[in-house]
Amino acid sequence: SHAPAVNEWEATRPRLLAAGHLFTEAQVAWAVHHEMARTVEDVLARRLGLLFVDAQAALQAAPAVAAVMAQVLHKNNEWQAQQLTQFN
């Protein structure tokens, strides 16, 4: 139901998160801003569902997800590393 709004965000964050899947950085930013996503696992499992569809792709996407989330949430590199450790 939020596709039109997310599509607008994609103009600024069009990069795909994982090969073979159409999930973008814009969807991560949207989940953080509008759906209260606060962890990499939350985004990849609950918001996008990528973890359940393709776990290997989710592992590959995790660093990009952490980077986008850190930027949106104003977190540092240590936070990103903790998120990746917890997710892996």
Buried (B, 14 or more C-beta within 10 A) or exposed (E): EEEEEBEEBBEEBEEEBBEEBEBBBBBBBBBBEEBEBEBBBBBBBBBBEBBEEBEEBBBBBBBBBBBBBBBBEEBEEEBBEBBBEEBE
